Amino acid sequence: MIILAQPVAYLMSMANENGMITTTTMALVSVGIIGLFVVSYLITIRLFARKDL
C-alpha cells in the first residue's frame, strides 16, 4: 500500500489541477483508502493469530 501512495498522490494532484476532482470523487477515494486499511488489518490479524508461526 505504501508503494501505491506516491502514484495515487500524483494522479490526484493532476486531476485536481485539471478540475476533475469533485466532492464525490474525494469521498469515494477516502472510503477506498480506509477500506484497504481495514482489509489489510483483518488479513494481518488472521495471519498472526495462527499458532504455528
C-alpha positions in Angstrom: 0.0 0.0 0.0 2.9 2.4 0.7 4.2 1.8 -2.8 0.9 2.9 -4.3 0.8 6.1 -2.2 3.1 8.2 -4.5 1.4 7.3 -7.8 -2.0 7.9 -6.4 -1.0 11.2 -4.9 0.5 12.3 -8.3 -2.7 11.3 -10.1 -4.9 13.1 -7.6 -2.7 16.2 -8.0 -3.0 16.1 -11.8 -6.8 15.6 -11.6 -7.1 18.5 -9.1 -5.2 20.8 -11.5 -7.5 19.8 -14.3 -10.6 20.4 -12.2 -11.7 16.8 -12.3 -11.8 16.4 -8.5 -15.3 16.7 -7.1 -16.6 16.1 -3.6 -18.0 12.7 -4.6 -14.6 11.7 -6.1 -12.8 12.7 -2.9 -15.3 10.8 -0.7 -15.0 7.7 -2.8 -11.2 7.8 -2.8 -11.2 8.3 1.0 -13.6 5.4 1.6 -11.5 3.2 -0.7 -8.3 4.0 1.2 -10.0 3.3 4.6 -11.3 0.1 3.1 -7.8 -1.0 2.1 -6.5 -0.3 5.6 -9.4 -2.3 7.2 -8.8 -5.3 4.8 -5.1 -5.1 5.5 -5.7 -5.1 9.2 -8.0 -8.1 9.1 -5.6 -10.1 6.9 -2.8 -9.3 9.3 -4.8 -10.3 12.4 -5.8 -13.6 10.7 -2.2 -14.4 9.7 -0.7 -13.7 13.1 -3.4 -15.4 15.0 -2.2 -18.8 13.8 -0.3 -20.8 16.4 2.2 -22.4 14.1 4.1 -19.1 13.2 
